[in-house]
Amino acid sequence: MIIDWASLATTVLVGFLCIYILHRIANARFASYKERLNRDRMRAVAGWLKAMASRDRPPSNHRWRAIFSWESPKTCDICGKNIYVAGETWRRKALAAILIPSRAERQQQGCECVICSQVAHFYCAHRHAHRVPCRWDFTDYPPNHRWLRGNLMVEGMNCQVCYKPCDSEDDYRCVMCRRFVHAGKCREKIGPECDLGPLGFACLKPACFVDIPNSTSRARTQSDVDGTLSPRDSTHCSTPLVVEPVEPATTKWSITKFSLGLYKLLETARGRRKSSTPMVASPSVADPPVVTPSFTVSREACIACDTTSPVLCFINPRSGGLQGRRVRDMLYGTLHPRQVVDVTKAGQPRAALLSFSSIADTLRVLVCGGDGTVGWILGELEAVYGAEQLSKVPVSVMPMGTGNDLSAILGCGREMDLSEVSMRTAMAARPEGRLQRLDRWNVKFDYYRSHNRIKRSLSAPRLYGEFVEDEDYTAGLDSALQVLSPETEDKVVINYLDIGAAARIAGQFHHHRETFPELFTTRFENKVRYGELGFADFLVEEPVSLKDVSLLCDGVPVQLPCNGDLADIIIVNIPSFAGAVDLWGSTSPHSRGYRRQRIDDGIIEVVAVSSLFHLGKVQVGLSSPYAVCQGKEITLSLSTGARLPAQLDGEPYSLLGPCELTVSRKDDALMVER
């Protein structure tokens, strides 16, 4: 019997391909069903919470989070009744294709405060939460223990006095420091003063925040603020504010509370608001004043206190496959809520930096996110405190992104376990490592408009020259020169600037992650998706050509390798790219007469690759990129009207020619190196 090995191999290959396609389709269908199930479930809970929040209730600073499963039975800290296990309800309802629970079930389901770990029914949380104040509602100084009985959140926790397990519902827990103690003699031996837990040295006391007097705020806002001020506009406004005109005779000012510690200034009217013709506030309008830039309306401001190492944490909940949400909730329970800043909220992170401006000299910053988030926070630090203060504020990094190149070279690792959150926060407040300077580079883009528009502007006066006067012809030349004038844009990079094939793959990855965030939940999955996109780009997409690109290093023209037939040009500041590749170090710079790469020497390096296949070999260590140049100022020019993909510190960007970009040193930041 003769075996046709070619046919057999083809059949096996086709079979594996069909199985792979069916597997991907099944995963996509399951992800779509899971997304729809979670969306409908959270929509039902959000509707209930919104309905309860719309009713009149006393104010509360709790941050309630719906809980769909319990590790052990819980009782409501407000009414003392049992809390219904919501997870079983949703599982049963999902199987029955009915996602909306009944009113009685909604009232019995539970939620937890991420700040103080108190649990309550939905109804109790939104109607009677003022009966159990949150962790930071107590303003006594020094802070005292606040004991609650039962609902021990962590199994196996030991008593603070006798070090025996606390496993009884009669035992107590402190909502301030989250310590446990037995009822009776053990509790009597505990003193009244609380140290706010293991991170108490970095945690700001409630007494550190003071109210801004209403008279000062009123006088300032009436002269600086106009119309309805949204939370986004209440912290920073760099563009003219669009407001709706109201009846001047029935207008009055009022301050309305927003979330935690934020107020918005409202211009209310008894009559109906005119919304048909919006107007723009300008200095020429007398009645509505103009919003001044970088202005904040805040109820509280941070003042100096006895905290020797105050830390301010900036978290991007979308980083690391949405891992930032869990880190944010964990930090809410260990630090003051105003020390934990969600950068995706309106007006952040600038509003938090303005509130902490009085203790900027002793402030320490912890950034929880990817390299793009770190660069953003450094830019906001410079905008609020200035370049001089930026070089004095120590900044630590908690890696939660995909590449995490900056955190890797600082010794913070490329990924983080949730069990290390408290340890890394403590190290940020009291850095054990040395301080390292990090150069920040300014990228100036000079864009020139289309050649076709220039030709039309120059040819129109000549074509109709017999019908126009000399001054009209001169006006045509002036308009042409105006078209020739560049449009500038400034960006700041701290890691690298990439132009070419790798940037196109990064842009596709960014688009997929924004569209389907549920598919990018772990760093390993992100790398797999990145590899899939890179392989598809290699097979399907046309190669990127940089033949029309010229380069200057410190004003001297540089000859590009391969006669300019390159697929990627990378301007690198740190010895890490695309996860773990040391581009400049792998080119043997010493043998070529170049200096060793440093992140604080004011010199930046340029490397290039000839193709996407060449870049793949560089990433696995089978080849080295081309070392192009090394200097203090790099100028890259694109002579044609082509559009090239680019990325700045991992963030996608589109480069439209003809244009010229110049990379020069801006300033430096102070980073904590472990």
C-alpha positions as CSV (number, residue, x, y, z in Angstrom):
1,M,0.0,0.0,0.0
2,I,1.4,3.3,-1.1
3,I,0.8,6.2,1.2
4,D,0.5,9.6,-0.4
5,W,2.3,11.6,2.3
6,A,1.7,14.9,0.6
7,S,-2.1,14.4,0.6
8,L,-2.0,13.2,4.2
9,A,0.0,16.2,5.3
10,T,-2.4,18.5,3.5
11,T,-5.4,16.8,5.1
12,V,-3.9,17.1,8.6
13,L,-3.0,20.7,8.0
14,V,-6.5,21.6,6.7
15,G,-8.0,19.7,9.7
16,F,-5.9,21.6,12.2
17,L,-6.8,24.9,10.4
18,C,-10.5,24.1,10.6
19,I,-10.2,23.2,14.3
20,Y,-8.3,26.4,15.0
21,I,-11.0,28.5,13.1
22,L,-13.8,26.8,15.0
23,H,-12.0,27.4,18.2
24,R,-11.6,31.1,17.5
25,I,-15.3,31.4,16.5
26,A,-16.4,29.6,19.7
27,N,-14.2,31.9,21.8
28,A,-15.6,35.0,20.0
29,R,-19.2,33.8,20.5
30,F,-18.5,33.0,24.2
31,A,-16.9,36.3,24.7
32,S,-19.8,38.1,23.1
33,Y,-22.3,36.2,25.2
34,K,-20.3,36.8,28.4
35,E,-20.0,40.5,27.5
36,R,-23.8,40.8,26.9
37,L,-24.5,38.9,30.1
38,N,-22.2,41.2,32.2
39,R,-23.6,44.3,30.5
40,D,-27.2,43.4,31.1
41,R,-26.4,42.4,34.7
42,M,-24.6,45.6,35.5
43,R,-27.2,47.6,33.7
44,A,-29.9,46.2,35.9
45,V,-27.8,46.9,39.1
46,A,-26.9,50.4,37.8
47,G,-30.6,51.1,37.2
48,W,-31.5,50.1,40.7
49,L,-28.6,52.1,42.2
50,K,-29.6,55.1,40.1
51,A,-33.2,54.9,41.2
52,M,-32.2,54.7,44.8
53,A,-29.7,57.5,44.4
54,S,-32.3,59.8,42.9
55,R,-34.3,59.8,46.1
56,D,-33.6,62.2,48.9
57,R,-31.1,60.7,51.4
58,P,-28.4,62.0,53.8
59,P,-25.0,62.5,52.2
60,S,-22.4,59.7,52.6
61,N,-18.8,59.2,51.5
62,H,-19.1,55.5,51.1
63,R,-18.0,54.0,47.8
64,W,-20.4,51.0,47.4
65,R,-19.5,48.2,45.0
66,A,-22.0,45.5,44.1
67,I,-20.9,42.0,45.3
68,F,-22.2,38.9,43.5
69,S,-20.6,36.3,45.7
70,W,-19.6,35.9,49.4
71,E,-16.9,33.7,50.8
72,S,-18.9,33.4,54.0
73,P,-22.4,34.5,55.2
74,K,-22.6,38.2,55.9
75,T,-25.0,40.4,57.8
76,C,-25.8,44.0,57.0
77,D,-23.8,46.5,59.2
78,I,-26.8,48.9,59.1
79,C,-29.8,46.8,59.9
80,G,-28.2,43.6,61.1
81,K,-30.1,41.2,58.8
82,N,-28.7,38.6,56.6
83,I,-27.5,39.6,53.1
84,Y,-28.8,37.6,50.2
85,V,-26.1,35.9,48.1
86,A,-26.5,37.8,44.9
87,G,-24.2,35.6,42.8
88,E,-26.6,32.6,43.0
89,T,-29.5,34.9,42.0
90,W,-27.7,36.1,38.9
91,R,-26.5,32.6,38.0
92,R,-30.0,31.2,38.3
93,K,-31.5,34.1,36.4
94,A,-28.9,33.8,33.6
95,L,-29.8,30.2,33.1
96,A,-33.4,31.1,32.9
97,A,-32.6,34.0,30.5
98,I,-34.2,36.4,32.9
99,L,-31.6,39.0,34.0
100,I,-33.8,41.3,36.1
101,P,-34.3,40.2,39.7
102,S,-37.4,41.0,41.6
103,R,-37.8,44.0,44.0
104,A,-37.4,41.9,47.1
105,E,-34.3,40.2,45.8
106,R,-32.8,43.6,44.9
107,Q,-33.3,44.9,48.4
108,Q,-31.7,41.8,49.9
109,Q,-28.6,41.8,47.7
110,G,-25.5,43.2,49.2
111,C,-22.8,45.7,48.4
112,E,-19.5,46.5,50.0
113,C,-17.7,49.8,50.6
114,V,-14.2,49.6,49.1
115,I,-12.9,52.2,51.6
116,C,-14.0,50.8,54.9
117,S,-15.1,47.2,53.9
118,Q,-18.6,47.7,55.5
119,V,-21.3,45.6,53.9
120,A,-25.0,46.4,53.6
121,H,-28.1,45.8,51.6
122,F,-28.6,48.0,48.5
123,Y,-31.6,49.6,50.1
124,C,-29.8,50.2,53.4
125,A,-26.7,51.5,51.7
126,H,-28.5,54.2,49.8
127,R,-31.1,55.2,52.4
128,H,-29.4,54.8,55.8
129,A,-25.6,54.8,55.1
130,H,-25.2,57.9,57.3
131,R,-25.9,55.6,60.3
132,V,-22.5,53.9,59.8
133,P,-19.9,56.6,58.9
134,C,-17.2,55.8,56.4
135,R,-13.6,55.4,57.4
136,W,-12.7,59.0,56.7
137,D,-15.8,60.7,58.0
138,F,-14.2,60.8,61.4
139,T,-12.1,64.0,61.8
140,D,-10.7,63.4,65.3
141,Y,-7.0,63.8,65.7
142,P,-5.2,61.6,66.5
143,P,-7.5,59.1,64.9
144,N,-9.1,56.5,67.2
145,H,-10.2,52.9,66.5
146,R,-13.7,52.4,65.2
147,W,-14.9,48.9,66.0
148,L,-17.6,46.9,64.3
149,R,-18.7,43.4,65.3
150,G,-18.8,40.5,62.9
151,N,-18.4,40.2,59.1
152,L,-14.7,39.4,59.4
153,M,-13.5,40.0,55.8
154,V,-10.4,37.8,55.8
155,E,-10.3,34.2,57.1
156,G,-7.5,33.2,59.4
157,M,-6.7,36.7,60.7
158,N,-5.3,36.7,64.2
159,C,-6.2,38.8,67.2
160,Q,-4.0,41.9,67.7
161,V,-3.6,41.0,71.4
162,C,-3.4,37.3,71.8
163,Y,-2.5,36.4,68.2
164,K,-5.2,33.6,68.1
165,P,-7.6,33.3,65.1
166,C,-10.6,35.5,65.1
167,D,-13.3,33.2,63.7
168,S,-16.4,34.2,65.7
169,E,-19.2,36.6,64.8
170,D,-18.7,38.2,68.2
171,D,-15.2,39.4,67.3
172,Y,-14.5,42.9,66.3
173,R,-12.8,44.6,63.3
174,C,-11.5,48.2,63.0
175,V,-12.7,50.0,59.9
176,M,-9.7,52.4,60.3
177,C,-6.7,50.0,60.4
178,R,-8.5,46.7,59.5
179,R,-7.2,44.9,62.5
180,F,-9.0,42.2,64.4
181,V,-9.5,41.7,68.1
182,H,-11.5,39.3,70.3
183,A,-14.5,40.5,72.3
184,G,-14.0,41.0,76.0
185,K,-10.5,41.3,77.6
186,C,-8.6,41.5,74.3
187,R,-10.6,44.5,73.2
188,E,-10.2,46.2,76.6
189,K,-6.4,45.9,76.3
190,I,-6.3,47.8,73.0
191,G,-5.7,51.5,73.3
192,P,-8.1,54.0,71.7
193,E,-5.5,55.6,69.3
194,C,-5.3,54.0,65.9
195,D,-2.2,54.1,63.6
196,L,-4.3,53.6,60.4
197,G,-2.7,50.2,59.6
198,P,0.7,49.2,58.0
199,L,0.7,52.1,55.7
200,G,-0.3,54.7,58.3
201,F,3.1,56.5,57.9
202,A,2.1,57.3,54.2
203,C,-1.6,57.9,54.9
204,L,-2.9,61.4,55.4
205,K,-5.1,62.0,58.4
206,P,-8.6,63.4,57.9
207,A,-7.4,66.5,59.8
208,C,-5.0,67.3,57.0
209,F,-7.9,68.5,54.8
210,V,-9.6,71.8,55.5
211,D,-12.6,73.3,54.0
212,I,-12.2,76.3,51.7
213,P,-14.4,79.2,53.1
214,N,-17.5,79.9,51.1
215,S,-16.8,83.6,51.0
216,T,-13.4,83.2,49.4
217,S,-14.8,80.6,47.0
218,R,-17.8,82.8,46.2
219,A,-15.8,85.9,45.5
220,R,-13.3,84.0,43.4
221,T,-15.9,82.1,41.4
222,Q,-18.1,85.1,40.6
223,S,-15.1,86.8,39.0
224,D,-13.5,83.8,37.3
225,V,-16.3,81.2,36.6
226,D,-19.2,81.5,34.2
227,G,-22.3,79.5,33.6
228,T,-22.7,75.9,34.3
229,L,-19.4,74.4,35.4
230,S,-19.1,70.7,34.8
231,P,-16.7,68.4,36.7
232,R,-14.3,68.4,33.7
233,D,-14.3,72.2,33.4
234,S,-14.1,72.7,37.2
235,T,-10.5,71.5,37.2
236,H,-9.0,72.7,34.0
237,C,-10.3,74.7,31.0
238,S,-7.9,75.5,28.2
239,T,-10.5,76.3,25.6
240,P,-13.4,78.8,25.6
241,L,-16.3,77.5,27.6
242,V,-19.6,77.0,25.8
243,V,-22.4,77.9,28.1
244,E,-26.2,78.3,27.7
245,P,-27.7,81.8,28.2
246,V,-30.2,82.2,31.0
247,E,-32.6,84.9,32.0
248,P,-30.5,87.5,33.8
249,A,-33.3,88.7,36.0
250,T,-33.8,85.2,37.6
251,T,-30.2,84.1,37.9
252,K,-28.5,83.2,41.2
253,W,-25.4,81.3,42.2
254,S,-25.4,78.0,44.1
255,I,-22.9,75.4,45.0
256,T,-23.9,71.8,44.4
257,K,-22.0,68.8,45.8
258,F,-20.3,66.3,43.6
259,S,-18.9,62.9,44.7
260,L,-16.0,63.1,47.2
261,G,-14.9,66.6,48.1
262,L,-15.8,68.2,44.8
263,Y,-18.3,70.9,44.3
264,K,-19.6,72.5,41.1
265,L,-20.8,76.0,40.7
266,L,-24.2,76.2,39.1
267,E,-26.0,79.1,37.6
268,T,-29.6,78.3,38.2
269,A,-32.6,80.1,36.9
270,R,-36.3,80.0,37.9
271,G,-37.3,80.4,34.3
272,R,-36.7,77.9,31.5
273,R,-33.1,77.7,30.2
274,K,-32.5,78.8,26.7
275,S,-30.7,76.0,24.9
276,S,-31.3,76.8,21.2
277,T,-28.4,79.2,20.6
278,P,-25.3,78.5,22.6
279,M,-22.8,81.2,23.0
280,V,-19.0,81.3,23.8
281,A,-17.8,83.2,26.8
282,S,-15.2,85.8,25.8
283,P,-13.6,88.9,27.5
284,S,-15.8,91.2,25.5
285,V,-19.0,89.9,27.1
286,A,-19.7,91.8,30.3
287,D,-22.3,89.6,32.0
288,P,-20.7,86.2,31.9
289,P,-17.0,86.3,33.0
290,V,-14.4,84.0,31.4
291,V,-13.2,80.8,32.9
292,T,-9.5,81.1,33.7
293,P,-7.2,78.2,32.9
294,S,-6.2,75.7,35.5
295,F,-8.9,76.8,37.9
296,T,-10.4,74.4,40.4
297,V,-13.5,74.6,42.6
298,S,-12.8,72.2,45.5
299,R,-14.3,71.9,48.9
300,E,-11.1,70.8,50.5
301,A,-7.4,71.5,50.2
302,C,-4.5,69.5,51.7
303,I,-2.4,71.2,54.3
304,A,0.9,70.2,56.0
305,C,0.6,67.6,58.7
306,D,2.7,65.1,60.6
307,T,2.8,62.5,57.8
308,T,6.5,62.4,56.9
309,S,6.1,60.5,53.6
310,P,2.7,61.4,52.0
311,V,2.2,59.4,48.8
312,L,-0.2,60.2,46.0
313,C,-1.3,57.3,43.8
314,F,-2.4,57.7,40.2
315,I,-4.1,54.6,38.8
316,N,-5.3,53.8,35.2
317,P,-8.0,51.2,35.7
318,R,-7.8,50.2,32.0
319,S,-4.1,49.2,32.2
320,G,-3.0,45.6,32.5
321,G,-6.3,44.0,31.2
322,L,-8.4,46.1,33.6
323,Q,-6.3,44.9,36.6
324,G,-6.1,48.6,37.7
325,R,-9.6,48.4,39.0
326,R,-8.7,45.8,41.6
327,V,-5.6,47.7,42.6
328,R,-7.6,50.9,42.9
329,D,-10.1,49.2,45.3
330,M,-7.3,47.8,47.3
331,L,-5.6,51.2,47.8
332,Y,-8.9,52.7,48.7
333,G,-8.9,50.5,51.8
334,T,-5.3,51.4,52.9
335,L,-4.8,55.1,52.0
336,H,-7.0,58.2,52.2
337,P,-9.4,58.2,49.2
338,R,-8.0,61.5,48.1
339,Q,-4.6,59.9,47.8
340,V,-5.9,57.4,45.3
341,V,-6.6,59.2,42.0
342,D,-8.4,57.6,39.0
343,V,-6.8,59.3,36.0
344,T,-9.8,58.4,33.8
345,K,-12.1,60.7,35.9
346,A,-13.0,64.1,34.6
347,G,-10.4,66.7,35.6
348,Q,-7.9,64.3,36.8
349,P,-5.0,64.1,37.5
350,R,-4.5,67.9,37.5
351,A,-7.2,68.5,40.2
352,A,-5.4,66.1,42.7
353,L,-2.0,67.8,42.0
354,L,-3.5,71.2,42.7
355,S,-5.0,70.0,46.0
356,F,-1.7,68.7,47.1
357,S,0.3,71.7,46.0
358,S,0.9,72.8,49.6
359,I,2.9,69.7,50.4
360,A,4.6,69.3,47.1
361,D,8.1,69.5,48.7
362,T,7.5,66.3,50.6
363,L,5.1,64.6,48.2
364,R,5.9,61.2,46.7
365,V,4.1,59.9,43.6
366,L,3.2,56.3,42.7
367,V,2.0,55.7,39.1
368,C,0.0,52.4,38.6
369,G,-0.2,51.8,34.9
370,G,1.8,51.5,31.7
371,D,4.5,53.6,30.2
372,G,1.9,55.9,28.6
373,T,0.4,56.6,32.0
374,V,3.8,57.4,33.5
375,G,4.6,59.9,30.7
376,W,1.2,61.5,31.2
377,I,1.6,62.0,34.9
378,L,5.1,63.4,34.5
379,G,3.6,65.9,32.0
380,E,0.9,66.9,34.5
381,L,3.5,67.3,37.3
382,E,5.5,69.7,35.1
383,A,2.3,71.7,34.1
384,V,1.2,72.1,37.7
385,Y,4.4,72.3,39.7
386,G,6.9,73.4,37.1
387,A,10.0,71.8,35.6
388,E,12.1,72.6,38.7
389,Q,9.7,70.9,41.1
390,L,9.4,68.0,38.7
391,S,13.0,67.1,39.2
392,K,12.4,67.0,43.0
393,V,9.3,64.9,43.3
394,P,10.2,61.1,43.5
395,V,8.1,59.1,41.1
396,S,7.7,55.3,41.5
397,V,6.1,52.9,39.0
398,M,3.8,50.0,39.6
399,P,3.7,48.1,36.3
400,M,0.3,47.2,35.0
401,G,0.7,47.7,31.2
402,T,1.7,45.4,28.4
403,G,5.3,46.3,27.7
404,N,6.3,48.1,30.9
405,D,9.8,48.9,29.4
406,L,10.4,51.9,31.8
407,S,9.5,49.9,35.0
408,A,11.8,47.1,33.8
409,I,14.9,49.3,33.5
410,L,14.0,50.9,36.9
411,G,14.1,47.5,38.5
412,C,10.3,47.4,39.2
413,G,9.7,44.4,37.0
414,R,7.4,43.9,34.0
415,E,4.4,42.6,35.8
416,M,2.9,42.8,39.3
417,D,1.0,40.4,41.5
418,L,-1.9,41.7,43.5
419,S,-0.3,40.5,46.7
420,E,2.5,43.1,46.2
421,V,0.3,46.2,46.2
422,S,0.8,47.1,49.8
423,M,4.5,46.4,49.6
424,R,5.0,48.5,46.5
425,T,3.0,51.3,48.0
426,A,5.2,51.3,51.1
427,M,8.3,51.3,49.0
428,A,7.0,54.3,47.1
429,A,6.4,56.2,50.3
430,R,9.8,55.2,51.7
431,P,12.0,54.3,48.7
432,E,14.7,51.9,49.5
433,G,16.3,52.2,46.1
434,R,18.4,55.0,44.7
435,L,16.9,58.0,42.9
436,Q,17.5,58.0,39.1
437,R,17.3,60.9,36.7
438,L,15.2,60.3,33.5
439,D,15.6,62.6,30.5
440,R,12.3,63.8,28.9
441,W,12.5,64.6,25.2
442,N,10.4,67.1,23.4
443,V,9.1,66.1,19.9
444,K,8.1,69.1,17.7
445,F,6.1,68.3,14.6
446,D,6.1,70.9,11.9
447,Y,3.4,70.1,9.3
448,Y,3.1,71.6,5.9
449,R,-0.2,71.5,4.0
450,S,-1.0,69.7,0.8
451,H,1.0,70.6,-2.4
452,N,-2.3,70.7,-4.4
453,R,-3.6,73.6,-2.2
454,I,-0.3,75.4,-2.7
455,K,-0.5,75.0,-6.5
456,R,-4.1,76.2,-6.6
457,S,-3.2,79.3,-4.5
458,L,-0.3,80.2,-6.8
459,S,-2.0,79.5,-10.1
460,A,-5.3,81.2,-9.5
461,P,-4.0,84.9,-9.8
462,R,-2.0,84.0,-12.9
463,L,-4.8,82.2,-14.6
464,Y,-7.2,85.2,-14.2
465,G,-4.5,87.9,-14.2
466,E,-6.1,90.0,-16.9
467,F,-9.3,90.4,-14.7
468,V,-7.7,91.2,-11.4
469,E,-5.7,94.2,-10.1
470,D,-2.1,94.1,-8.7
471,E,-3.3,94.2,-5.1
472,D,-5.5,91.1,-5.8
473,Y,-2.5,89.3,-7.2
474,T,-0.4,90.2,-4.1
475,A,-3.2,89.0,-1.9
476,G,-3.1,85.7,-3.7
477,L,0.6,85.3,-3.0
478,D,0.0,86.2,0.6
479,S,-2.6,83.5,0.9
480,A,-0.1,81.0,-0.7
481,L,2.6,81.9,1.8
482,Q,0.1,81.4,4.6
483,V,-0.7,77.9,3.3
484,L,3.1,77.3,3.3
485,S,3.4,78.2,6.9
486,P,3.8,75.1,9.1
487,E,1.3,73.8,11.7
488,T,3.2,72.8,14.8
489,E,2.5,70.2,17.5
490,D,4.5,69.3,20.5
491,K,4.7,65.9,22.2
492,V,6.9,64.6,25.0
493,V,8.5,61.1,25.1
494,I,10.4,59.3,27.7
495,N,10.9,55.9,26.2
496,Y,11.1,55.9,22.4
497,L,9.6,57.3,19.2
498,D,8.9,54.7,16.6
499,I,8.1,55.3,12.9
500,G,7.3,52.4,10.6
501,A,6.1,48.8,10.7
502,A,6.2,48.2,14.4
503,A,4.2,51.4,15.0
504,R,1.5,50.1,12.6
505,I,1.2,46.9,14.6
506,A,1.0,48.8,17.8
507,G,-1.8,51.0,16.4
508,Q,-3.8,47.9,15.4
509,F,-3.3,46.4,18.9
510,H,-4.4,49.6,20.5
511,H,-7.6,49.6,18.4
512,H,-8.4,46.0,19.2
513,R,-7.8,46.6,22.9
514,E,-10.1,49.6,23.0
515,T,-12.8,47.7,21.0
516,F,-12.7,44.4,22.9
517,P,-11.2,45.0,26.3
518,E,-12.5,41.6,27.6
519,L,-10.0,39.8,25.3
520,F,-7.0,41.6,26.8
521,T,-7.2,40.6,30.5
522,T,-3.6,39.3,31.1
523,R,-0.2,40.2,29.9
524,F,0.3,36.8,28.3
525,E,-2.9,37.2,26.3
526,N,-1.7,40.7,25.2
527,K,1.5,39.2,23.9
528,V,-0.4,36.5,22.0
529,R,-2.7,39.1,20.4
530,Y,0.3,41.2,19.6
531,G,2.0,38.2,17.9
532,E,-1.2,37.4,15.9
533,L,-1.4,41.0,14.6
534,G,2.3,41.0,13.7
535,F,2.0,37.8,11.8
536,A,-1.1,39.0,10.0
537,D,0.6,42.3,9.1
538,F,3.6,40.4,7.7
539,L,1.4,38.2,5.5
540,V,-1.3,40.7,4.3
541,E,-0.3,44.3,4.7
542,E,2.1,46.1,2.3
543,P,5.6,46.7,3.6
544,V,6.2,50.2,5.1
545,S,8.8,52.2,3.1
546,L,10.8,55.0,4.5
547,K,12.6,56.0,1.3
548,D,11.3,59.6,1.5
549,V,12.8,60.1,5.0
550,S,16.0,62.1,5.7
551,L,17.8,62.5,9.0
552,L,19.9,65.1,10.7
553,C,21.9,64.5,13.9
554,D,23.0,67.7,15.6
555,G,22.6,69.5,12.3
556,V,24.7,67.1,10.3
557,P,23.1,64.9,7.6
558,V,23.2,61.2,8.3
559,Q,23.3,58.5,5.6
560,L,20.6,55.9,6.4
561,P,21.5,52.2,6.1
562,C,20.3,50.2,3.1
563,N,20.2,53.4,1.0
564,G,17.2,54.5,3.0
565,D,15.1,51.4,2.1
566,L,14.0,50.8,5.7
567,A,10.9,49.6,7.4
568,D,11.3,51.1,10.8
569,I,13.3,54.0,12.4
570,I,13.3,54.0,16.2
571,I,14.6,56.9,18.4
572,V,15.2,55.3,21.8
573,N,16.0,56.9,25.2
574,I,15.9,53.7,27.3
575,P,17.6,50.3,26.8
576,S,14.3,48.5,26.3
577,F,11.8,48.3,23.4
578,A,8.8,46.1,22.7
579,G,8.9,44.3,26.0
580,A,12.5,43.2,26.4
581,V,14.7,44.2,23.5
582,D,17.9,46.3,24.1
583,L,18.1,47.8,20.6
584,W,21.2,50.0,21.1
585,G,23.1,47.5,23.3
586,S,22.7,44.7,20.8
587,T,24.5,46.8,18.1
588,S,27.9,46.7,19.9
589,P,28.1,50.5,20.2
590,H,31.6,50.4,21.6
591,S,33.1,48.8,18.5
592,R,31.4,51.5,16.4
593,G,32.8,54.4,18.4
594,Y,29.5,55.3,20.1
595,R,28.9,55.9,23.8
596,R,27.1,53.6,26.1
597,Q,23.4,54.3,26.3
598,R,22.2,56.1,29.5
599,I,18.8,57.5,30.4
600,D,20.2,60.7,32.1
601,D,23.1,61.8,29.8
602,G,21.1,64.2,27.5
603,I,21.9,62.0,24.5
604,I,19.4,60.0,22.5
605,E,20.1,57.1,20.1
606,V,18.6,56.2,16.6
607,V,18.4,52.6,15.3
608,A,16.7,51.2,12.2
609,V,15.5,47.8,10.8
610,S,15.2,46.9,7.1
611,S,12.0,44.9,7.3
612,L,9.4,43.4,9.6
613,F,11.1,40.0,9.3
614,H,14.4,41.7,10.4
615,L,12.5,43.2,13.4
616,G,11.2,39.8,14.3
617,K,14.7,38.4,14.3
618,V,15.9,41.3,16.5
619,Q,13.2,40.6,19.0
620,V,14.2,36.9,19.4
621,G,17.9,37.8,19.5
622,L,18.9,36.3,16.1
623,S,19.9,39.6,14.6
624,S,20.8,43.2,15.5
625,P,19.4,46.5,14.3
626,Y,21.4,49.1,12.4
627,A,23.0,51.7,14.7
628,V,22.3,55.0,12.8
629,C,23.5,57.8,15.1
630,Q,23.7,59.2,18.6
631,G,23.2,62.9,19.4
632,K,21.6,65.7,21.4
633,E,19.1,66.7,18.7
634,I,17.6,64.6,16.0
635,T,15.7,66.0,13.0
636,L,13.7,63.7,10.7
637,S,12.0,65.0,7.5
638,L,9.4,63.5,5.3
639,S,9.3,65.1,1.9
640,T,6.2,63.6,0.4
641,G,2.6,63.6,1.4
642,A,2.6,60.0,2.6
643,R,1.0,59.0,5.9
644,L,3.3,57.0,8.1
645,P,2.3,55.1,11.3
646,A,4.1,56.1,14.5
647,Q,4.0,55.5,18.2
648,L,5.2,57.6,21.1
649,D,5.9,55.5,24.3
650,G,3.5,52.9,23.0
651,E,0.7,55.3,22.1
652,P,-0.3,55.3,18.4
653,Y,0.2,58.4,16.3
654,S,-0.1,59.1,12.6
655,L,2.5,61.1,10.8
656,L,1.2,63.0,7.7
657,G,3.7,64.5,5.3
658,P,5.2,66.7,4.2
659,C,6.5,67.4,7.7
660,E,9.5,67.7,9.9
661,L,10.0,66.5,13.5
662,T,12.7,67.6,15.8
663,V,13.6,65.7,19.0
664,S,15.5,67.7,21.6
665,R,15.9,67.4,25.4
666,K,13.2,69.1,27.4
667,D,14.0,68.4,31.1
668,D,14.4,65.5,33.5
669,A,12.3,63.7,36.1
670,L,13.3,62.0,39.3
671,M,12.5,58.3,39.3
672,V,12.8,55.7,42.1
673,E,15.0,52.8,41.0
674,R,14.8,49.6,43.0
